[in-house]
Amino acid sequence: MHAVTRVIHRLLPLPLFLVLCALAGLAVWPLGSLSRESVGAAQSESISLSELPPEAVRTLELIRRGGPFPFAKDGTVFGNRERHLPRQPRGHYTEYTVKTPGTRSRGARRIIAGGDAASASAEFWYTEDHYRSFRRIRE
């Protein structure tokens, strides 16, 4: 997908995005293969540990150790209401705060864990814009 359409897609609901692309004559996906799951996966790029901010690496280490976590909301269920991540049953995803230097609140940065965060099969997603976009963490 072209970079401009990728940005526009993140800002618009999927049906509106597809209508606008059709009106503009843009072929975005083969429509037969389109699903919410594939859309979420398609817009989610990945990021390596070395590319993460140091605070995110520390948060990931805390998650792997099972805490202690600095915020009461850390470890609570993330509902994936926007469906940017692959669809899973409620309770599959949990959220953790990534501290942002210079802010007193939780800030916008989070790591979302999929599955049992302590297991080797867990998957992790990073967002720096409070759930508007996600990048899967490559370990």
DRENMIZA-750453 format. One record per residue (C-alpha): x, y, z; residue in three letters; residue number from 1. Coordinates in nm, 3 decimals, m for minus. Example, Ala and Ser with C-alpha at 12.3 -4.5 7.8 and 13.67 -1.06 7.14 Angstrom:
2
{{1.230, m0.450, 0.780}, "ALA", 1}
{{1.367, m0.106, 0.714}, "SER", 2}
***
This chain:
139
{{0.000, 0.000, 0.000}, "MET", 1}
{{0.130, 0.346, m0.084}, "HIS", 2}
{{0.258, 0.545, 0.216}, "ALA", 3}
{{m0.001, 0.822, 0.174}, "VAL", 4}
{{m0.293, 0.578, 0.165}, "THR", 5}
{{m0.146, 0.400, 0.469}, "ARG", 6}
{{m0.155, 0.728, 0.666}, "VAL", 7}
{{m0.507, 0.813, 0.548}, "ILE", 8}
{{m0.624, 0.461, 0.636}, "HIS", 9}
{{m0.508, 0.506, 0.996}, "ARG", 10}
{{m0.712, 0.825, 1.025}, "LEU", 11}
{{m1.040, 0.705, 0.869}, "LEU", 12}
{{m1.281, 0.421, 0.946}, "PRO", 13}
{{m1.232, 0.131, 0.704}, "LEU", 14}
{{m1.559, 0.170, 0.505}, "PRO", 15}
{{m1.499, 0.542, 0.447}, "LEU", 16}
{{m1.138, 0.475, 0.351}, "PHE", 17}
{{m1.241, 0.215, 0.091}, "LEU", 18}
{{m1.508, 0.443, m0.058}, "VAL", 19}
{{m1.263, 0.731, m0.090}, "LEU", 20}
{{m1.004, 0.503, m0.251}, "CYS", 21}
{{m1.264, 0.373, m0.497}, "ALA", 22}
{{m1.370, 0.728, m0.588}, "LEU", 23}
{{m1.007, 0.825, m0.639}, "ALA", 24}
{{m0.948, 0.518, m0.855}, "GLY", 25}
{{m0.697, 0.364, m0.615}, "LEU", 26}
{{m0.671, m0.013, m0.584}, "ALA", 27}
{{m0.573, m0.073, m0.225}, "VAL", 28}
{{m0.621, m0.446, m0.166}, "TRP", 29}
{{m0.766, m0.738, m0.355}, "PRO", 30}
{{m1.116, m0.702, m0.208}, "LEU", 31}
{{m1.167, m1.079, m0.185}, "GLY", 32}
{{m0.893, m1.105, 0.077}, "SER", 33}
{{m1.004, m0.808, 0.287}, "LEU", 34}
{{m1.091, m0.871, 0.653}, "SER", 35}
{{m1.060, m0.677, 0.977}, "ARG", 36}
{{m0.786, m0.915, 1.086}, "GLU", 37}
{{m0.584, m0.863, 0.767}, "SER", 38}
{{m0.637, m0.487, 0.786}, "VAL", 39}
{{m0.508, m0.478, 1.143}, "GLY", 40}
{{m0.209, m0.691, 1.053}, "ALA", 41}
{{m0.142, m0.489, 0.737}, "ALA", 42}
{{m0.129, m0.157, 0.917}, "GLN", 43}
{{0.084, m0.293, 1.201}, "SER", 44}
{{0.449, m0.266, 1.117}, "GLU", 45}
{{0.717, m0.417, 1.336}, "SER", 46}
{{0.993, m0.272, 1.550}, "ILE", 47}
{{1.307, m0.437, 1.689}, "SER", 48}
{{1.417, m0.414, 2.051}, "LEU", 49}
{{1.710, m0.195, 1.948}, "SER", 50}
{{1.468, 0.055, 1.787}, "GLU", 51}
{{1.249, 0.088, 2.097}, "LEU", 52}
{{1.302, 0.380, 2.333}, "PRO", 53}
{{1.494, 0.272, 2.647}, "PRO", 54}
{{1.182, 0.318, 2.862}, "GLU", 55}
{{0.996, 0.064, 2.645}, "ALA", 56}
{{1.280, m0.187, 2.681}, "VAL", 57}
{{1.263, m0.144, 3.061}, "ARG", 58}
{{0.884, m0.191, 3.054}, "THR", 59}
{{0.923, m0.509, 2.849}, "LEU", 60}
{{1.177, m0.639, 3.103}, "GLU", 61}
{{0.928, m0.567, 3.386}, "LEU", 62}
{{0.653, m0.750, 3.196}, "ILE", 63}
{{0.876, m1.056, 3.150}, "ARG", 64}
{{0.960, m1.051, 3.524}, "ARG", 65}
{{0.597, m1.006, 3.628}, "GLY", 66}
{{0.647, m0.659, 3.779}, "GLY", 67}
{{0.637, m0.465, 3.998}, "PRO", 68}
{{0.470, m0.210, 3.774}, "PHE", 69}
{{0.465, 0.166, 3.839}, "PRO", 70}
{{0.100, 0.225, 3.744}, "PHE", 71}
{{m0.219, 0.062, 3.876}, "ALA", 72}
{{m0.353, 0.015, 3.519}, "LYS", 73}
{{m0.049, m0.190, 3.415}, "ASP", 74}
{{m0.146, m0.551, 3.349}, "GLY", 75}
{{m0.516, m0.475, 3.296}, "THR", 76}
{{m0.715, m0.602, 3.000}, "VAL", 77}
{{m0.677, m0.411, 2.676}, "PHE", 78}
{{m1.004, m0.434, 2.484}, "GLY", 79}
{{m0.871, m0.373, 2.130}, "ASN", 80}
{{m1.193, m0.178, 2.057}, "ARG", 81}
{{m1.038, m0.009, 1.753}, "GLU", 82}
{{m0.942, m0.354, 1.621}, "ARG", 83}
{{m0.596, m0.244, 1.516}, "HIS", 84}
{{m0.455, m0.570, 1.654}, "LEU", 85}
{{m0.557, m0.917, 1.537}, "PRO", 86}
{{m0.898, m1.018, 1.673}, "ARG", 87}
{{m0.875, m1.231, 1.987}, "GLN", 88}
{{m1.115, m1.317, 2.270}, "PRO", 89}
{{m1.153, m1.054, 2.542}, "ARG", 90}
{{m0.877, m1.088, 2.798}, "GLY", 91}
{{m0.612, m1.197, 2.547}, "HIS", 92}
{{m0.443, m0.855, 2.546}, "TYR", 93}
{{m0.309, m0.667, 2.850}, "THR", 94}
{{m0.163, m0.317, 2.855}, "GLU", 95}
{{0.144, m0.169, 3.021}, "TYR", 96}
{{0.259, 0.192, 3.045}, "THR", 97}
{{0.586, 0.301, 2.889}, "VAL", 98}
{{0.705, 0.600, 3.090}, "LYS", 99}
{{0.747, 0.920, 2.893}, "THR", 100}
{{1.025, 1.149, 3.022}, "PRO", 101}
{{0.893, 1.488, 3.129}, "GLY", 102}
{{0.530, 1.383, 3.179}, "THR", 103}
{{0.358, 1.340, 3.513}, "ARG", 104}
{{0.071, 1.133, 3.373}, "SER", 105}
{{0.091, 0.792, 3.207}, "ARG", 106}
{{0.151, 0.958, 2.872}, "GLY", 107}
{{0.061, 0.802, 2.536}, "ALA", 108}
{{0.312, 0.518, 2.509}, "ARG", 109}
{{0.211, 0.158, 2.584}, "ARG", 110}
{{0.316, m0.200, 2.532}, "ILE", 111}
{{0.033, m0.444, 2.470}, "ILE", 112}
{{0.097, m0.809, 2.550}, "ALA", 113}
{{m0.091, m1.082, 2.366}, "GLY", 114}
{{m0.137, m1.410, 2.549}, "GLY", 115}
{{0.045, m1.499, 2.870}, "ASP", 116}
{{0.296, m1.215, 2.901}, "ALA", 117}
{{0.542, m1.433, 3.095}, "ALA", 118}
{{0.545, m1.717, 2.839}, "SER", 119}
{{0.785, m1.753, 2.550}, "ALA", 120}
{{0.491, m1.755, 2.307}, "SER", 121}
{{0.364, m1.409, 2.411}, "ALA", 122}
{{0.355, m1.139, 2.147}, "GLU", 123}
{{0.415, m0.772, 2.220}, "PHE", 124}
{{0.298, m0.457, 2.043}, "TRP", 125}
{{0.425, m0.100, 2.093}, "TYR", 126}
{{0.219, 0.216, 2.049}, "THR", 127}
{{0.359, 0.564, 2.091}, "GLU", 128}
{{0.035, 0.743, 2.001}, "ASP", 129}
{{m0.216, 0.601, 2.252}, "HIS", 130}
{{m0.353, 0.312, 2.045}, "TYR", 131}
{{m0.383, 0.492, 1.709}, "ARG", 132}
{{m0.111, 0.269, 1.560}, "SER", 133}
{{0.084, m0.036, 1.670}, "PHE", 134}
{{0.411, m0.199, 1.578}, "ARG", 135}
{{0.479, m0.559, 1.671}, "ARG", 136}
{{0.797, m0.594, 1.876}, "ILE", 137}
{{1.055, m0.830, 1.722}, "ARG", 138}
{{1.261, m0.995, 1.994}, "GLU", 139}
***
